[in-house]
Structure formats: structure tokens, C-alpha cells
């Protein structure tokens, strides 16, 4: 059961949709309204299938293979969604290891009538076979079909369930399929062991492997609100509170490594045991899902860093064998329905071959029904071998190595330009700016890191054409990448992130419309050095220029001809605006400006209010 305050929302409050008695599947809606099937909300199909156990024979994770084909009747849109063994169907609360519940999740793009048909096969290693007919059909489950109806989404604001699935659309920014808006990211990269949480089931807390790094997240207990989810006897409130805090600060992303065996932390893995590779911990994964589903509601992008450098060759020696296929399949089956995610092939991948990396990406492309964003994280290896027209990757997750963040801009710019030249546009984010030792330091030990991070990383990324950042916490400081349990340790810096988001999204009292980031690119030729310029046109053909002032002196901007430029300066540190006089009937050529805030000034030239009236 998913718990909200004093009220429990039971997953057995399902809508019965099939006439079979012996194996009747049921459908349930999201955790906060399970009785309703809603567009862009999780729908769970639960089948009473064969009795099984996490440690039983046949192995329920490898020797049974469940798929559900969901089809929207009017449009013909179809998804082939992998299913998974879910123990008793309520293992997040019961900690059950056995049962007869098998689940598949749909997040429907469209409202209206849908159909489903179940494929259920049994055979040795059927789940990790590439053959469609692997194993044998298992009666009476195989072939069960039915219909259901989905109502339109009723969500708005931050809730991703009112925006739709975040998709790669061949541009440098990702786009929500429902609202049509482009996503601009600011979130946390650290701690990488976000999921090393004491309230999750599993023996990782007492197995003698880095147990001191297990988190309580107690600093965020006060951020949990009545009505928020939990499991069992009020477990999970602290990690849910951490998400509330991040969302309340205006951030919209966090990342984690779901398998860090042999890595820096060693407390996070989907398996029943540290040394296991073929059996999953159903209750722990169900508890993860409660956290992730709540993140959708709070408008938080989920960055799945599927492995790290220490274990990139752990599964099948890096090949796409049975271990790796099962790991990927379970991630996809249990979590791919979430609306805003990316699959990161690995943090600091350095030793895998080109063919191995391509096989990982190919598996996600072929088996993720929703085709989420696929990236990889650089260290010594820049992964230029994965660029090209036929690449399954859709972007890059960039790491840098300078404490003052000065190489963020050139590195992000380089990846964007090289990918485009190779034949496929990549959406590039800088998800570990700074260096390993320092990077974004705590408020009480910030030094120059907050100013450097703001100027060189936030604005360096955006001015290079990147779609955002996730922030790493250096290991030489308190609340580090492994030890952080309090996101308030960087509370002062989150204001700078929010100011940047508001600038591009147009969410401020000026009434500005969102900038056409999807059409903008780095244009150093339009501004005198050392300043930076981002330029593009909106869908109505109006020019938009953003200039980052990196000098206190007057400088020139080569602005294309335009009927009207509204002009204004943003203080990137305080959020203060200084609106200038309109520039009318500009015939093209140089315009002179001087930042009122020196190197903290961001200049905007754009007819930003043409379609949107001034707000009070």
C-alpha cells in the first residue's frame, strides 16, 4: 500500500477490465488517485500469475517473460511494455519475497479507449533472450486481452503529469510531448548514493561494505508534509522530504546510481544481495518506485546513472550478456514509464570498448518502449566514437575538472558542435561541473565557488547551447558527493539556479515569454570578446540574443535587423532587472552596451512581450 498521511491508498482498488476468472488482470491509476486512469499518469496492470519467489525455481526474473502490448484505438499508437515479478503486489509495505503478482506500467500519451494484450512465456533465460518466441506460452495468462478508457490529464504547474513525456526531438533541448514546452534543467548530481537510504529494504545496511555511508536524510524530515507518501510504519518521510525541499527551491532534477557495486559507496543495487546478479529485491525496488513516482508529481527529472567507472565491466565483462540484459530489462520494466528521465550508460565510463558501449545504447533503444533520452558520462574517454548519424545516443552528460568551472563553456560547446558535425544533434548538459575535490562547496565554506559556478558553469553551459546542469559536491568538503544528507548545505546557491531558469522560461514579473532556446546556438561572432552570445529566432522569425558580459567595459553586439528589440539587463546573482529603452527599426549592425553589474550582467535583446500582456 502507498500511504498518504493517515489515509492508505490501496493498490487493490483496481478497475476490473477482463472477464477471465482464473487470471483476471486489473488496472490501477497513480498513487494519489488509484481509482482513475488518467493521461500522462502511471497505470499499473497487475496480473495474478504463477506463484513465485525471489529465490525460487524457476527464477521469476530470468525464466518468465511478460510483455503487454498497449494500443490506443483511435490513433493506433502502440507500446510493447515489459512486465516484471512483483511478489505479492504490495511488497513496499509487506517486504514480501514471494507471491503471484506480475505488473506492467503504461503512461498513456492519449486519452480515450485503449486495448491491451498480454504475452507470458516460460523458459530457461526467456527474459534475456533476443528471440521473440523464446520459451513457451504459459496458459492461462498468455493472450489475455482487454480494454480500458483513459481520461484527460487534470494536472498543471510543476507536475510533469500535466506536461507529458520529455522527449528528444532532434534539437539541443528536450521537449514535453503534452505541453510542447522545452525543458531547462537545474538540479543535483550529488550525492551519487542518493538511494543508499536506511528506510529501504535490503541487507546493504549491515553487510560490512561502506555501511557508514548509509543515509538517514534526517535533515529533511521537516520537509515531509501530511498527505505525502510513505511506506510501512511512516518509513520514507525523510527522502520524500528531500524531494520536497529541492522542488521548493525551484530545482527540477536529481541523479543517482542504481547499481554501485565495487564503486565508491557500494550500498545501492537492485539485487537481493551484493554478490547476486540474477535475482531482484522486489520490496526495495517497489520502495524506490514510490520515491520516483512522487518525483514526477513534484516536477523532478530522474537521472539514472546506470553504472560507474569501477563497475562498468562488472556485468558480463562489459558485454551485453545475460547479467547486463537482465539489469537493463528490470530498470526499463519498473521505471521507464516515468515522464522525465534519461538513461546514462555510465558515470565516468573509461574502459569499455566502442562496440560494448554501442550495444548498451542499442539495448535501451530497442527495449525502452518510450525511447527516453540516452547519454553517457565522460572522464578520460570523450566518447566521440559514439557520435554520428546512426548513433543511438541523443546527448552527452559532461564532466569537467577545474575547481573554478572555467572549462564548462568550451567543453559543452565542443560536444554540441562535434555531434552536429558528425551528423546528429545532441542535447548536452553539464552534469558534473567543477572538479572532484571541490566543485560546488557548502554555503559556510563557499569561497569563490558559488560565484565561479554561477558565471562559468550555469551561464557557461547555457551560453554554449547546453540544456542545463546537475551539481556535484567535492569530496574535500562537508556534505560531499558521498556524505551529503542535507541539500540545505548549498541553499544560497539554489537562488542562482532559479534565477537562470526564470530568465529562460520567462517566469517573472516582467511578463516575458519563454526564450526560443530550442532554436538558439552559441554565436561568438556576434559579440566582441571576451563576452559570449547565444542567438536564434523564435517560430515567428523574431531575433533573440542573450549576451553574457565578461567585461566591465562597454562592448558591441552585432544585432541582426529587427523591427523591435526590447532590451534589459539581468543581474545573474540577485535576479534584479534593469529594463532599457526599446530599440525600434534596427537595420542591423553594431549596438553598444555596458553592463550595470559588471561580469554579473546578462543582456537580453528580444521582443519578449508581443503575445503576452504585462503582468501586474
Residue pairs with C-beta under 8 A, 6 or more apart in sequence:
1 8
1 9
1 10
1 11
1 90
1 92
1 93
1 231
2 8
2 9
2 11
2 31
2 34
2 92
2 229
2 231
2 290
3 9
3 93
3 229
3 230
3 231
3 234
4 31
4 32
4 227
4 228
4 229
4 230
5 226
5 227
5 228
6 226
9 31
9 32
9 34
10 34
11 28
11 34
11 44
11 46
11 89
11 90
12 26
12 89
12 90
13 28
13 34
13 35
14 26
14 27
14 28
14 34
14 46
15 26
15 27
15 28
15 35
15 37
15 148
16 24
16 26
17 25
17 26
17 27
17 146
17 147
17 148
18 24
18 25
18 144
18 145
18 146
20 140
20 144
22 140
23 47
23 48
23 49
23 140
23 141
23 144
24 48
25 45
25 46
25 47
25 48
25 116
25 118
25 144
25 146
26 45
26 46
27 37
27 43
27 44
27 45
27 46
27 148
28 34
28 35
28 43
28 44
28 46
29 35
29 36
29 37
29 38
29 41
29 42
29 43
30 36
30 38
30 41
30 42
30 161
30 293
31 42
31 229
31 290
31 293
31 294
32 297
33 41
36 151
37 43
37 108
37 148
37 149
37 150
37 151
38 150
38 151
38 152
38 153
38 154
38 161
39 108
39 109
39 110
39 111
39 150
39 151
39 152
39 153
39 178
40 107
40 108
40 109
40 153
40 155
40 160
40 161
40 162
40 163
40 164
40 165
40 178
40 339
41 107
41 108
41 153
41 155
41 161
42 105
42 106
42 107
42 293
42 296
42 337
43 105
43 106
43 107
43 108
43 148
43 150
44 103
44 104
44 105
45 68
45 83
45 103
45 104
45 105
45 106
45 116
45 118
46 86
46 89
46 101
46 102
46 103
47 66
47 83
47 101
47 102
47 103
47 118
47 120
47 141
47 144
48 100
48 101
49 64
49 66
49 100
49 101
49 102
49 120
49 141
50 60
50 64
50 100
50 122
50 138
50 141
51 98
51 99
51 100
52 58
52 60
52 64
52 85
52 98
52 99
52 100
53 60
53 97
53 98
54 60
54 85
54 87
54 97
54 98
54 272
54 279
54 280
54 281
54 282
55 97
55 272
55 279
56 98
58 64
58 122
58 124
59 278
59 279
60 85
61 84
61 85
61 127
61 278
61 279
61 280
61 326
61 330
62 124
62 125
62 126
62 127
62 128
62 278
62 322
62 326
63 122
63 123
63 124
63 125
63 126
63 127
63 135
64 85
64 102
64 120
64 121
64 122
64 126
64 127
64 138
65 119
65 120
65 121
65 122
65 123
65 126
65 127
65 129
65 134
65 135
66 82
66 83
66 84
66 102
66 104
66 118
66 119
66 120
66 121
66 141
67 80
67 81
67 82
67 83
67 104
67 118
67 119
68 80
68 81
68 83
68 104
68 106
68 116
68 117
68 118
68 119
69 78
69 79
69 80
69 81
69 116
69 117
69 119
70 78
70 79
70 81
70 106
70 108
70 114
70 115
70 116
71 77
71 78
71 79
71 114
71 115
71 116
72 78
72 108
72 109
72 110
72 112
72 113
72 114
73 112
73 113
73 114
73 115
74 110
74 112
74 113
75 110
77 109
77 110
79 106
79 369
79 370
80 369
81 104
81 105
81 106
81 333
81 336
81 337
81 369
82 104
82 329
82 332
82 333
82 367
82 369
83 102
83 103
83 104
83 118
83 120
83 333
84 102
84 103
84 104
84 280
84 330
84 333
84 334
85 101
85 102
85 280
85 282
86 99
86 101
86 102
86 103
86 282
86 286
87 94
87 96
87 97
87 98
87 99
87 101
87 282
87 283
88 94
88 96
88 98
88 99
88 100
88 101
89 99
89 101
89 103
90 96
91 97
91 99
91 282
91 283
91 286
92 231
92 232
92 283
92 286
92 287
92 289
92 290
93 231
93 232
94 283
95 201
95 232
95 283
96 282
96 283
97 282
97 283
102 120
102 141
104 333
105 333
105 334
105 336
105 337
106 114
106 116
106 337
107 165
107 337
107 338
107 339
107 370
108 114
108 150
109 164
109 165
109 177
109 178
110 150
111 150
111 151
111 152
111 153
112 149
112 150
113 147
113 148
113 149
113 150
114 147
114 148
114 149
114 150
115 145
115 146
115 147
116 145
116 146
116 147
116 148
117 143
117 144
117 145
118 141
118 142
118 143
118 144
118 145
119 137
119 142
119 143
120 137
120 138
120 141
120 142
120 144
121 133
121 134
121 135
121 136
121 137
121 138
121 142
122 135
122 136
122 138
123 129
123 134
123 135
123 136
124 135
125 134
125 322
126 134
126 135
127 326
127 329
128 322
128 325
128 326
128 329
129 135
137 143
153 161
153 162
153 164
153 178
154 162
155 161
155 162
156 162
157 299
158 247
158 252
158 298
158 299
159 296
159 297
159 298
159 299
160 166
160 176
160 296
160 297
160 299
160 339
160 340
161 296
161 297
161 339
162 178
162 179
163 176
163 178
163 179
163 181
163 339
164 176
164 177
164 178
164 179
164 339
165 176
165 177
165 178
165 339
165 340
165 370
166 174
166 175
166 176
166 177
166 183
166 301
166 339
166 340
166 341
166 372
166 373
167 174
167 175
167 176
167 177
167 371
167 373
168 174
168 371
168 373
168 394
168 395
168 427
169 175
170 425
171 182
171 425
171 427
171 518
171 519
172 416
172 425
172 426
172 427
172 428
172 465
172 466
172 467
172 517
172 518
172 521
173 182
173 183
173 184
173 427
173 467
173 517
173 518
174 182
174 183
174 373
174 427
174 467
175 181
175 182
175 183
175 518
176 182
176 183
181 514
182 514
182 517
182 518
183 252
183 301
183 340
183 467
183 468
184 467
184 468
184 501
184 504
184 505
184 517
185 252
185 253
185 301
185 429
185 467
185 468
185 469
185 470
186 250
186 251
186 252
186 253
186 458
186 468
186 469
186 470
186 497
186 498
186 500
186 501
187 246
187 251
187 252
187 253
187 254
187 255
187 300
187 301
187 303
187 468
187 469
187 470
187 471
188 246
188 251
188 253
188 254
188 255
188 470
188 471
188 487
189 255
189 303
189 431
189 432
189 470
189 471
189 472
189 481
190 471
190 472
190 473
190 480
190 481
190 484
191 215
191 473
191 480
191 481
191 482
191 483
191 484
191 485
192 255
192 256
192 257
192 260
192 264
192 265
192 305
192 308
192 347
192 481
192 482
193 213
193 215
193 256
193 257
193 260
193 264
193 265
193 267
193 268
193 482
194 254
194 255
194 256
195 256
195 257
195 258
195 268
195 288
196 204
196 213
196 214
196 215
196 265
196 267
196 268
197 214
197 215
197 216
197 217
197 238
197 239
198 205
198 214
198 215
198 216
199 231
199 235
199 236
199 238
199 239
199 287
200 284
200 287
200 288
201 281
201 283
201 284
201 287
202 272
202 281
202 284
203 273
204 211
204 214
204 266
204 267
204 268
204 269
204 274
205 211
205 214
205 267
207 274
209 266
209 267
209 274
210 265
210 266
210 267
211 267
213 265
213 266
213 267
213 482
213 483
214 267
215 485
216 238
216 485
217 238
217 239
217 241
217 242
217 485
218 238
218 485
219 238
219 485
219 486
219 488
220 238
220 239
220 241
220 242
220 244
220 245
220 485
220 486
220 487
221 237
221 238
221 241
222 241
223 241
223 242
223 244
223 245
223 248
224 230
224 237
224 238
224 240
224 241
224 244
225 244
228 237
228 240
228 241
228 244
228 294
229 236
229 240
229 290
229 293
229 294
230 236
230 237
230 240
230 290
231 287
231 290
235 287
236 287
236 290
236 291
239 291
240 291
240 294
242 487
243 254
243 291
243 294
243 295
243 298
243 300
244 298
245 487
245 488
246 254
246 300
246 487
247 298
247 299
247 300
249 487
249 491
249 494
249 497
249 498
250 494
250 497
250 498
250 501
250 502
251 300
251 494
251 497
251 498
252 299
252 300
252 301
252 501
253 300
253 301
253 302
253 303
253 468
253 470
254 295
254 300
254 301
254 302
254 303
254 470
255 302
255 303
255 304
255 305
255 344
255 431
255 470
256 268
256 302
256 303
256 304
256 305
257 263
257 265
257 268
257 305
257 306
257 307
257 308
257 347
258 268
258 269
258 270
258 288
258 304
258 305
258 306
258 331
259 268
259 269
259 270
259 306
259 307
259 311
259 327
260 266
260 267
260 268
260 269
260 308
260 310
260 311
261 269
261 274
261 311
261 314
262 310
262 311
262 314
263 308
263 309
263 310
263 311
264 308
264 310
264 481
264 482
265 482
266 274
270 280
270 281
270 284
270 285
270 327
270 330
270 331
271 277
271 279
271 280
271 281
272 279
272 280
272 281
273 279
277 315
277 323
277 326
277 327
278 322
278 323
278 326
280 330
285 330
285 334
288 334
288 335
289 334
289 335
292 302
292 335
292 338
293 338
295 302
295 338
296 338
296 339
296 340
300 340
301 340
301 341
301 342
302 335
302 338
302 340
302 341
303 341
303 342
303 344
303 397
303 431
303 470
304 331
304 335
304 341
304 342
304 343
304 344
305 344
305 346
305 347
305 377
305 397
306 327
306 328
306 331
306 343
306 344
306 345
306 346
307 314
307 315
307 345
307 346
307 347
307 349
308 346
308 347
308 348
309 346
309 347
309 348
309 349
309 350
309 351
309 379
312 318
312 346
312 349
312 350
312 351
312 352
313 351
313 352
315 321
315 323
315 324
315 327
316 322
316 323
316 324
318 351
318 352
318 353
318 356
319 356
319 359
320 356
320 359
320 360
320 362
320 363
324 360
324 363
325 363
328 360
328 363
328 364
328 367
329 367
331 343
332 364
332 367
332 368
332 369
335 341
336 368
336 369
336 370
336 372
337 370
341 372
341 373
342 372
342 373
342 374
342 375
342 395
342 397
343 364
343 368
343 372
343 373
343 374
343 375
344 375
344 376
344 377
344 397
345 357
345 360
345 361
345 364
345 374
345 375
345 376
345 377
345 393
346 352
346 360
346 376
346 377
347 377
347 432
348 377
348 378
348 379
348 399
349 357
349 376
349 377
349 378
349 379
349 381
349 383
350 379
350 380
350 381
352 360
354 385
354 386
357 376
357 383
357 385
357 386
358 386
358 392
361 374
361 376
361 386
361 391
361 392
361 393
362 392
364 372
364 374
364 392
365 371
365 374
365 392
373 394
373 395
373 427
374 392
374 393
374 394
374 395
375 393
375 394
375 395
375 396
375 397
375 429
376 383
376 386
376 393
376 396
376 397
377 397
377 398
377 399
377 431
377 432
378 396
378 397
378 398
378 399
379 399
383 396
384 418
384 422
386 393
387 393
387 418
387 419
387 422
387 423
387 424
387 426
388 422
388 423
388 424
389 422
389 423
389 424
390 423
390 424
391 422
391 424
393 426
394 426
394 427
395 426
395 427
395 428
395 429
396 415
396 419
396 426
396 428
396 429
397 429
397 431
397 432
398 408
398 411
398 412
398 415
398 428
398 429
398 430
398 431
398 432
398 433
398 466
399 430
399 431
399 432
399 433
400 407
400 408
400 411
400 430
400 432
400 433
400 434
400 435
401 407
401 435
401 436
402 434
402 435
403 434
403 435
403 437
403 438
403 439
403 449
403 452
403 474
404 448
404 452
404 456
405 433
405 434
405 452
405 453
405 455
405 456
405 457
405 460
406 452
406 456
408 430
408 433
408 456
408 457
408 460
408 461
408 464
409 456
409 460
409 461
409 463
409 464
409 532
410 464
411 430
412 428
412 430
412 460
412 461
412 464
412 465
412 466
413 464
413 465
413 522
415 426
415 428
416 425
416 426
416 428
416 464
416 465
416 466
416 521
416 522
419 425
419 426
419 428
420 426
427 467
428 464
428 465
428 466
428 467
429 461
429 466
429 467
429 468
429 469
429 470
430 457
430 460
430 461
430 466
430 468
430 469
431 469
431 470
431 472
432 439
432 470
432 472
433 439
433 440
433 453
433 457
433 461
433 469
433 471
433 472
434 440
434 449
434 453
434 457
434 472
434 474
435 474
436 474
436 475
437 474
437 475
437 476
438 449
438 474
438 476
438 477
439 449
439 453
439 471
439 472
439 473
439 474
440 449
440 450
440 453
440 471
440 472
440 473
440 474
440 490
440 493
441 447
441 449
441 450
441 473
441 474
441 477
442 473
442 477
442 478
442 479
442 489
442 490
443 450
443 489
443 490
443 491
443 492
443 493
445 477
445 478
446 492
446 493
450 492
450 493
450 496
451 573
453 471
453 493
453 496
454 493
454 496
454 572
454 573
455 548
455 550
455 572
455 599
455 600
457 469
458 469
458 496
458 497
458 500
458 572
459 500
459 532
459 548
459 572
459 602
461 468
461 469
462 468
462 500
462 504
462 534
462 546
463 522
463 532
463 533
463 534
463 546
463 548
464 522
465 520
465 521
465 522
465 534
467 517
469 497
471 490
471 493
471 497
472 481
473 479
473 480
473 481
473 484
473 489
473 490
474 480
474 481
475 481
475 482
478 489
479 485
479 486
479 489
479 490
495 575
496 572
496 573
498 575
499 570
499 572
499 573
499 574
499 575
500 572
501 507
502 508
502 575
503 515
503 570
503 602
503 604
504 514
504 515
504 517
505 514
505 515
506 512
506 513
506 514
506 515
506 608
506 612
508 575
508 577
509 615
510 568
510 577
510 579
510 608
510 609
510 614
510 615
511 609
511 612
511 613
511 614
511 615
512 608
512 609
512 612
513 608
513 609
513 610
513 611
513 612
515 544
515 546
515 604
515 606
515 608
516 536
516 537
516 538
516 539
516 544
517 536
519 536
519 537
519 538
519 539
520 534
520 535
520 536
520 544
520 546
521 534
521 535
521 536
522 532
522 533
522 534
523 533
523 534
523 535
524 532
524 533
525 558
526 533
526 535
526 545
526 557
526 558
526 559
527 533
527 547
527 555
527 556
527 557
527 558
528 555
528 556
528 557
530 550
530 551
531 547
531 548
531 549
531 550
531 551
531 555
532 547
532 548
532 550
533 545
533 546
533 547
533 548
533 557
534 545
534 546
534 547
535 543
535 544
535 545
535 546
536 544
537 543
537 544
538 544
540 610
542 562
542 606
542 607
542 610
543 559
543 560
543 562
543 565
543 605
543 606
544 604
544 605
544 606
545 557
545 559
545 603
545 604
545 605
545 606
546 602
546 603
546 604
546 605
547 557
547 593
547 602
547 603
547 605
548 601
548 602
548 603
549 555
549 593
549 595
549 597
549 598
549 599
549 600
549 601
549 602
549 603
550 599
551 595
551 599
552 594
552 595
552 598
552 599
553 594
554 592
554 593
554 594
555 592
555 593
555 594
556 590
556 591
556 592
556 593
557 590
557 591
557 592
557 593
557 603
557 605
558 589
558 590
559 565
559 583
559 586
559 588
559 589
559 590
559 591
559 605
560 588
561 586
561 587
561 588
562 583
562 586
562 607
563 584
563 585
563 586
563 607
564 582
564 583
564 584
564 585
564 607
565 582
565 583
565 584
565 586
565 605
565 606
565 607
566 579
566 582
566 583
566 604
566 605
566 606
566 607
566 608
566 609
567 579
567 580
567 581
567 582
567 583
567 603
567 604
567 605
568 577
568 578
568 579
568 580
568 603
568 604
569 577
569 578
569 580
569 595
569 596
569 597
569 601
569 602
569 603
569 604
570 576
570 577
570 601
570 602
570 603
570 604
571 577
571 578
571 596
571 597
571 600
571 601
571 602
572 597
572 600
572 601
572 602
573 597
573 600
576 597
578 596
583 591
583 605
591 605
593 603
595 601
595 603
